[in-house]
Amino acid sequence: MSNEYFNKIMSIIIFISLAVLSFFLLKPILMSIIVGFILAFIFTPIYNFLFKYTNSKNFSAGLLCFLLIIIVVIPFWFLFPIIVQQAFKVYLVSQELDFVTPLKSIFPSLFASEQLSSEIGSILFSFTTRITNSFVNSLSKIILNFPSIMLQFFVAFFTFFFVLKEKEKIISYIQSILPFSKDVEVKLFESSRAITGSVIYGQIIVGILQGIVLGIGLFIFNSPNALLLTLLACLVGVLPIIGTSIVYIPVTIYFFMAGNTIPAFGVLIFGFISTLIEQLMRPLFVSKRAKVPSLLILIGMIGGWFLLGIMGFVLGPLILAYLLIILDVYRTKPA
């Protein structure tokens, strides 16, 4: 065996070993790093605006970090105890819910059999209990793992600061290691930027805004557990097709059944406004060439949720979209 061949083999072994070790080293904070990159992408236009006037990368990135801490951490600090309190209320109520009686009144022929009614009631009760248990356990884990969560926040904000400040160098480095030709590289970056903006601004940000608008209506009309429902509305608002209707329709029905007509119509109006926001704002962020099919986004979000948890709502559609970009680049590449 020649020395040159031996050196190549050893170099590959060392590289793979270091890559594997680096992955396991970064695995506990990988999501925080990804969050930092996503936040940097979202706030890059604001950073560019600040840098134009300050001409200082450190000051512009530092100011954005400070503003983001105020926007995210301080509300979380004050609102989290209320969320926990409302979550426990929902959990206790879910233990006493009677699913069978209202279903019998709506579908009397279907629930004529007591055995069938009992089975369906048991299934619905088990399903509801599992969901509420999972949510309450998640909140408990946040409380128990508070120091670890603070470290994750620190990593995310530091990554955010660094990526904003050094984004040109990071892009140049990524371009230098990509195994593509220059033409393919340019097309890949342009498509990636457009698709990322489409998913993050057009789907995620607009969906969260829809949830916030509906949440304002829930607070104005004194909806039970308004804060918890607002968080749920922000979460489902990012889902294509479904949207915030899954929140405001049940709340509207609840108010009507309770005889509160004005709050029912009020929540319904805010629900329509939140839906209208999607129709008005999404075209501002999503150009025709960057439009991602709703089916791809929905499948990506659901698959991402199972694989990566809450961050899968963002990363799932992006992973599928980037795969399609690469396939499309090679499909249209001249022979």
C-alpha positions as CSV (number, residue, x, y, z in Angstrom):
1,M,0.0,0.0,0.0
2,S,1.5,3.4,-1.0
3,N,1.9,6.2,1.5
4,E,-0.4,8.4,-0.6
5,Y,-3.3,5.9,-0.5
6,F,-2.8,5.3,3.2
7,N,-2.8,9.0,3.9
8,K,-6.1,9.4,2.0
9,I,-7.7,6.5,3.9
10,M,-6.6,7.9,7.3
11,S,-7.8,11.4,6.3
12,I,-11.2,10.0,5.5
13,I,-11.4,8.0,8.7
14,I,-10.3,11.1,10.8
15,F,-12.8,13.3,9.0
16,I,-15.7,10.9,9.5
17,S,-14.7,10.3,13.2
18,L,-14.6,14.1,13.8
19,A,-17.9,14.6,12.0
20,V,-19.7,11.9,14.0
21,L,-18.2,13.3,17.3
22,S,-19.2,16.8,16.3
23,F,-22.7,15.7,15.6
24,F,-23.1,14.1,19.0
25,L,-21.4,17.1,20.6
26,L,-23.9,19.5,19.0
27,K,-27.0,17.3,19.2
28,P,-28.2,18.6,22.5
29,I,-28.1,22.2,21.2
30,L,-28.7,21.6,17.5
31,M,-32.3,22.9,17.6
32,S,-31.2,26.1,19.3
33,I,-28.6,26.6,16.6
34,I,-31.2,26.1,13.9
35,V,-33.5,28.5,15.7
36,G,-30.7,31.1,15.7
37,F,-30.3,30.7,11.9
38,I,-34.0,31.0,11.3
39,L,-34.3,34.1,13.5
40,A,-31.3,35.6,11.6
41,F,-33.1,35.0,8.3
42,I,-36.3,36.6,9.6
43,F,-34.6,39.7,11.0
44,T,-32.0,40.2,8.3
45,P,-34.1,43.0,6.6
46,I,-34.2,44.9,9.9
47,Y,-30.5,44.3,10.5
48,N,-29.7,45.7,7.0
49,F,-31.8,48.7,7.8
50,L,-30.0,49.4,11.1
51,F,-26.6,48.7,9.6
52,K,-27.2,51.3,6.9
53,Y,-27.5,54.0,9.6
54,T,-25.1,52.7,12.3
55,N,-22.4,51.3,10.0
56,S,-21.6,48.9,12.9
57,K,-22.2,45.2,12.7
58,N,-21.8,44.6,16.4
59,F,-24.1,47.4,17.4
60,S,-26.8,46.5,14.9
61,A,-26.8,42.8,15.7
62,G,-26.5,43.5,19.5
63,L,-29.5,45.9,19.4
64,L,-31.6,43.3,17.6
65,C,-30.6,40.7,20.2
66,F,-31.6,43.1,23.0
67,L,-35.0,43.8,21.3
68,L,-35.6,40.1,20.7
69,I,-34.9,39.3,24.4
70,I,-37.5,42.0,25.4
71,I,-40.0,40.6,22.9
72,V,-39.6,36.9,23.7
73,V,-38.2,36.4,27.2
74,I,-40.0,39.1,29.2
75,P,-43.6,38.1,28.0
76,F,-42.6,34.4,28.5
77,W,-41.6,35.2,32.1
78,F,-44.8,36.9,33.0
79,L,-47.3,34.9,30.9
80,F,-46.0,31.4,31.6
81,P,-47.5,31.1,35.1
82,I,-50.9,32.1,33.6
83,I,-50.5,29.4,30.9
84,V,-49.7,26.8,33.5
85,Q,-52.8,27.8,35.5
86,Q,-55.1,27.7,32.5
87,A,-53.6,24.4,31.4
88,F,-54.4,22.8,34.7
89,K,-58.0,24.1,34.6
90,V,-58.4,22.6,31.1
91,Y,-57.0,19.3,32.4
92,L,-59.4,19.2,35.3
93,V,-62.4,20.1,33.1
94,S,-61.4,17.4,30.6
95,Q,-61.6,14.8,33.4
96,E,-65.3,15.6,33.9
97,L,-66.5,16.1,30.3
98,D,-69.5,14.1,29.2
99,F,-69.0,13.3,25.5
100,V,-71.9,10.9,25.1
101,T,-74.9,13.1,26.0
102,P,-74.4,15.9,23.4
103,L,-73.6,13.3,20.7
104,K,-76.8,11.4,21.6
105,S,-78.8,14.6,21.1
106,I,-77.2,15.3,17.7
107,F,-77.1,11.7,16.4
108,P,-79.8,9.9,18.3
109,S,-80.0,6.9,15.8
110,L,-76.3,6.4,15.8
111,F,-76.0,6.3,19.6
112,A,-79.2,4.2,20.3
113,S,-77.0,1.4,21.6
114,E,-75.8,2.0,25.1
115,Q,-72.8,-0.3,24.5
116,L,-71.7,1.7,21.4
117,S,-72.3,5.0,23.2
118,S,-70.1,3.8,26.1
119,E,-67.3,2.6,23.8
120,I,-67.2,5.8,21.8
121,G,-67.4,7.9,25.0
122,S,-64.5,5.9,26.5
123,I,-62.4,6.4,23.3
124,L,-63.1,10.2,23.2
125,F,-62.3,10.5,27.0
126,S,-59.1,8.6,26.6
127,F,-58.0,10.7,23.6
128,T,-58.8,14.0,25.3
129,T,-57.0,12.9,28.5
130,R,-54.0,11.8,26.6
131,I,-53.7,15.2,24.9
132,T,-54.2,17.2,28.1
133,N,-51.8,15.0,30.0
134,S,-49.2,15.5,27.3
135,F,-49.6,19.2,27.4
136,V,-49.4,19.5,31.2
137,N,-46.4,17.2,31.2
138,S,-44.7,19.4,28.7
139,L,-45.3,22.4,30.9
140,S,-43.9,20.5,33.9
141,K,-40.8,19.6,32.0
142,I,-40.2,23.3,31.1
143,I,-40.4,24.1,34.9
144,L,-38.1,21.2,35.9
145,N,-35.6,21.9,33.0
146,F,-35.5,25.7,33.4
147,P,-31.7,26.0,33.7
148,S,-31.2,23.9,30.6
149,I,-33.8,25.9,28.7
150,M,-32.0,29.1,29.6
151,L,-28.8,27.7,28.2
152,Q,-30.7,26.8,25.0
153,F,-32.0,30.4,24.8
154,F,-28.4,31.6,25.2
155,V,-27.1,29.4,22.4
156,A,-30.0,30.5,20.1
157,F,-29.4,34.2,20.8
158,F,-25.6,33.9,20.4
159,T,-26.1,32.0,17.1
160,F,-28.6,34.7,16.0
161,F,-26.0,37.5,16.8
162,F,-23.1,35.7,15.1
163,V,-25.1,34.8,11.9
164,L,-26.4,38.3,11.5
165,K,-22.9,39.7,11.8
166,E,-21.1,37.2,9.7
167,K,-23.8,36.1,7.2
168,E,-21.7,37.0,4.1
169,K,-18.7,34.9,5.4
170,I,-21.1,32.0,6.2
171,I,-22.7,32.0,2.8
172,S,-19.3,32.2,1.1
173,Y,-18.0,29.2,3.1
174,I,-21.1,27.1,2.3
175,Q,-20.7,28.0,-1.4
176,S,-17.1,26.9,-1.3
177,I,-17.9,23.4,0.0
178,L,-21.0,22.7,-2.1
179,P,-20.3,20.0,-4.8
180,F,-22.2,21.9,-7.5
181,S,-21.1,23.9,-10.5
182,K,-21.3,27.8,-10.3
183,D,-24.5,28.0,-12.3
184,V,-26.2,25.3,-10.3
185,E,-24.9,27.0,-7.1
186,V,-26.4,30.4,-8.0
187,K,-29.8,28.9,-9.0
188,L,-29.8,26.8,-5.8
189,F,-29.2,29.8,-3.5
190,E,-31.7,32.0,-5.3
191,S,-34.4,29.3,-5.1
192,S,-33.5,28.4,-1.5
193,R,-33.8,32.0,-0.4
194,A,-37.2,32.5,-2.1
195,I,-38.6,29.2,-0.8
196,T,-37.3,29.9,2.8
197,G,-39.0,33.3,2.7
198,S,-42.2,31.7,1.4
199,V,-42.4,29.2,4.2
200,I,-41.2,31.4,7.1
201,Y,-42.8,34.7,6.2
202,G,-45.8,33.5,4.1
203,Q,-46.7,30.6,6.3
204,I,-45.2,30.8,9.8
205,I,-45.2,34.6,10.4
206,V,-48.6,35.2,8.8
207,G,-50.0,32.2,10.7
208,I,-48.8,33.6,14.0
209,L,-50.3,37.0,13.2
210,Q,-53.6,35.3,12.5
211,G,-53.5,33.7,15.9
212,I,-52.6,37.0,17.6
213,V,-55.5,38.8,15.9
214,L,-57.9,36.1,17.0
215,G,-56.4,36.2,20.5
216,I,-57.2,39.9,20.7
217,G,-60.8,39.0,20.0
218,L,-60.8,36.2,22.6
219,F,-59.5,38.6,25.3
220,I,-61.9,41.4,24.3
221,F,-64.9,39.1,24.7
222,N,-63.6,37.3,27.8
223,S,-63.3,33.9,26.3
224,P,-62.4,31.2,28.9
225,N,-58.7,30.3,28.8
226,A,-58.1,33.1,26.3
227,L,-54.3,32.9,26.6
228,L,-54.2,29.2,26.1
229,L,-56.5,29.4,23.1
230,T,-54.4,32.2,21.6
231,L,-51.3,30.0,21.7
232,L,-53.3,27.2,20.1
233,A,-54.6,29.7,17.4
234,C,-51.0,30.7,16.7
235,L,-50.0,27.1,16.4
236,V,-52.8,26.0,14.1
237,G,-52.6,29.3,12.2
238,V,-49.5,28.2,10.5
239,L,-51.2,25.0,9.2
240,P,-52.4,25.4,5.6
241,I,-56.1,24.7,4.9
242,I,-57.0,24.3,8.6
243,G,-56.0,27.7,10.1
244,T,-57.5,29.5,13.0
245,S,-61.0,28.2,12.2
246,I,-60.4,25.2,14.4
247,V,-60.3,27.6,17.4
248,Y,-62.8,30.3,16.7
249,I,-65.6,28.1,15.4
250,P,-65.8,26.0,18.7
251,V,-65.5,29.1,20.8
252,T,-68.3,30.8,18.8
253,I,-70.5,27.7,19.2
254,Y,-69.8,27.7,23.0
255,F,-70.9,31.3,23.3
256,F,-74.1,30.7,21.3
257,M,-74.9,27.7,23.5
258,A,-74.3,29.7,26.6
259,G,-76.7,32.5,25.3
260,N,-73.9,35.0,24.9
261,T,-74.8,36.3,21.4
262,I,-72.6,39.4,21.3
263,P,-69.4,37.6,22.3
264,A,-70.3,34.9,19.8
265,F,-70.6,37.3,16.9
266,G,-67.5,39.2,18.2
267,V,-65.3,36.2,18.2
268,L,-66.7,35.1,14.8
269,I,-65.8,38.6,13.3
270,F,-62.3,38.4,14.7
271,G,-62.0,34.9,13.2
272,F,-63.0,36.2,9.8
273,I,-60.5,39.0,10.1
274,S,-57.8,36.5,11.0
275,T,-58.7,34.5,7.9
276,L,-58.7,37.7,5.8
277,I,-55.2,38.5,7.0
278,E,-54.0,35.3,5.3
279,Q,-55.6,36.4,2.0
280,L,-54.2,39.9,2.1
281,M,-50.7,39.4,3.6
282,R,-49.5,36.1,2.1
283,P,-49.3,37.5,-1.5
284,L,-47.0,40.3,-0.1
285,F,-44.4,37.7,1.1
286,V,-44.8,34.9,-1.5
287,S,-44.0,35.5,-5.1
288,K,-45.5,33.1,-7.7
289,R,-42.1,31.5,-8.4
290,A,-41.6,30.8,-4.7
291,K,-45.0,29.5,-3.9
292,V,-44.9,26.2,-2.1
293,P,-47.9,23.8,-2.6
294,S,-50.1,23.7,0.5
295,L,-50.0,19.9,0.4
296,L,-46.2,19.9,0.7
297,I,-46.3,22.4,3.6
298,L,-49.0,20.4,5.4
299,I,-47.2,17.0,5.0
300,G,-43.9,18.6,5.9
301,M,-45.3,20.1,9.1
302,I,-47.0,16.9,10.2
303,G,-44.0,14.8,9.4
304,G,-41.7,17.4,11.0
305,W,-43.8,17.4,14.2
306,F,-43.4,13.6,14.6
307,L,-39.7,13.7,13.8
308,L,-38.5,17.0,15.4
309,G,-41.3,18.2,17.7
310,I,-42.5,21.8,17.6
311,M,-39.6,22.9,15.4
312,G,-40.7,20.4,12.8
313,F,-43.5,22.9,11.9
314,V,-40.7,25.1,10.4
315,L,-38.1,22.6,9.4
316,G,-40.3,19.9,7.9
317,P,-41.6,22.0,4.9
318,L,-38.1,23.5,4.4
319,I,-36.5,20.0,4.2
320,L,-39.0,18.8,1.6
321,A,-38.8,22.1,-0.3
322,Y,-35.0,22.0,-0.5
323,L,-35.1,18.4,-1.8
324,L,-37.5,19.6,-4.6
325,I,-35.2,22.5,-5.3
326,I,-32.2,20.2,-5.9
327,L,-34.3,17.8,-8.0
328,D,-35.6,20.7,-10.0
329,V,-32.1,22.2,-10.5
330,Y,-30.8,18.9,-11.9
331,R,-34.0,18.2,-13.9
332,T,-33.6,21.6,-15.8
333,K,-29.8,21.4,-16.0
334,P,-28.7,21.4,-19.7
335,A,-27.2,18.2,-20.9
